[in-house]
Amino acid sequence: DAGVTQSPTHLIKTRGQHVTLRCSPISGHKSVSWYQQVLGQGPQFIFQYYEKEERGRGNFPDRFSARQFPNYSSELNVNALLLGDSALYLCASSREWTGSRETQYFGPGTRLLVL
Amino acid sequence: SQQGEEDPQALSIQEGENATMNCSYKTSINNLQWYRQNSGRGLVHLILIRSNEREKHSGRLRVTLDTSKKSSSLLITASRAADTASYFCATGGSQGNLIFGKGTKLSVKP
C-alpha cells in the first residue's frame, strides 16, 4: 500500500502570494491532519478533518484554511503569505477520528520557502 | 502550546552505544507516542505506549512511561549510524491532534 503522499515537495513563493498544498491519505484512512514545522521545532497542529468535516483547528490565523474531498484527500491553503510561513508542512492520516489514540501516518512533507 | 519536552536537545554517541532520550509532559494522557524524523523529512511512528503500560519494546527500542512523574524515556540499544535522526515524543491534544516537543537530535558516529 502507498503511504501518505504530498505535493509539491518543494515550493518557493513571495510575500503576499497564495499557496495550495495537497495530501492524499493512505487508502482506507478517513482522517487527515495538517502540521507546520518550523526549523528546529516540533510540528505544530493546524487542522484535522474527518469525513470532510473540520474536527479540530490549531492556533493559526484565518489566512490558513483547508478542506477534505469525498475521496478523503485534502488541501491546505495559505493566503497572503508571510516570511514566517516558511516551514515544512506535514500531512498525517489515520483510519478514524480517534484523536491521538491511534497512530498517525505522516507524509514526506512540503517545504515552503517564502521570500 | 507544547506538552512534551524532550531532553537532551542533542545527543552524540558512537555506533554500538545505547542512546537514551527523555520526555516530560504536563497534563494527564491516554497514551504517549514516539516518532523519528530523518533530516527534515516526514515523521515515522516508532511506538505507542498507553497510560496503563509501564514499559514497551519494539526491536532495539525500549520505551518506559512513568505517569506519576509525567515522563517517558526512549532507549535505543546498540545504535547504528542509520539511527541518526531527530526523535519526538507526542501526546494527545483536546482536538484529537498530537502535541509534539522540540525533539532530541541524535547523531550516531560510525
HADDOCK unambig.tbl for C-alpha pairs under 7 A between the chains (distance, minus, plus):
assign (segid A and resid 41 and name CA) (segid B and resid 102 and name CA) 4.81 0.50 0.50
assign (segid A and resid 42 and name CA) (segid B and resid 100 and name CA) 5.49 0.50 0.50
assign (segid A and resid 42 and name CA) (segid B and resid 101 and name CA) 5.47 0.50 0.50
assign (segid A and resid 42 and name CA) (segid B and resid 102 and name CA) 4.45 0.50 0.50
assign (segid A and resid 42 and name CA) (segid B and resid 103 and name CA) 6.31 0.50 0.50
assign (segid A and resid 43 and name CA) (segid B and resid 100 and name CA) 6.14 0.50 0.50
assign (segid A and resid 45 and name CA) (segid B and resid 97 and name CA) 6.61 0.50 0.50
assign (segid A and resid 56 and name CA) (segid B and resid 95 and name CA) 4.99 0.50 0.50
assign (segid A and resid 90 and name CA) (segid B and resid 42 and name CA) 6.84 0.50 0.50
assign (segid A and resid 98 and name CA) (segid B and resid 96 and name CA) 6.65 0.50 0.50
assign (segid A and resid 99 and name CA) (segid B and resid 92 and name CA) 7.00 0.50 0.50
assign (segid A and resid 99 and name CA) (segid B and resid 95 and name CA) 6.93 0.50 0.50
assign (segid A and resid 99 and name CA) (segid B and resid 96 and name CA) 3.31 0.50 0.50
assign (segid A and resid 99 and name CA) (segid B and resid 97 and name CA) 5.82 0.50 0.50
assign (segid A and resid 100 and name CA) (segid B and resid 92 and name CA) 4.87 0.50 0.50
assign (segid A and resid 100 and name CA) (segid B and resid 96 and name CA) 5.53 0.50 0.50
assign (segid A and resid 100 and name CA) (segid B and resid 97 and name CA) 6.01 0.50 0.50
assign (segid A and resid 100 and name CA) (segid B and resid 98 and name CA) 5.98 0.50 0.50
assign (segid A and resid 101 and name CA) (segid B and resid 31 and name CA) 6.81 0.50 0.50
assign (segid A and resid 105 and name CA) (segid B and resid 45 and name CA) 6.97 0.50 0.50
assign (segid A and resid 106 and name CA) (segid B and resid 42 and name CA) 5.76 0.50 0.50
assign (segid A and resid 106 and name CA) (segid B and resid 43 and name CA) 5.60 0.50 0.50
assign (segid A and resid 106 and name CA) (segid B and resid 44 and name CA) 6.77 0.50 0.50
assign (segid A and resid 107 and name CA) (segid B and resid 42 and name CA) 5.39 0.50 0.50
assign (segid A and resid 108 and name CA) (segid B and resid 41 and name CA) 5.28 0.50 0.50
assign (segid A and resid 108 and name CA) (segid B and resid 42 and name CA) 4.00 0.50 0.50
assign (segid A and resid 109 and name CA) (segid B and resid 41 and name CA) 6.39 0.50 0.50
assign (segid A and resid 109 and name CA) (segid B and resid 42 and name CA) 5.68 0.50 0.50
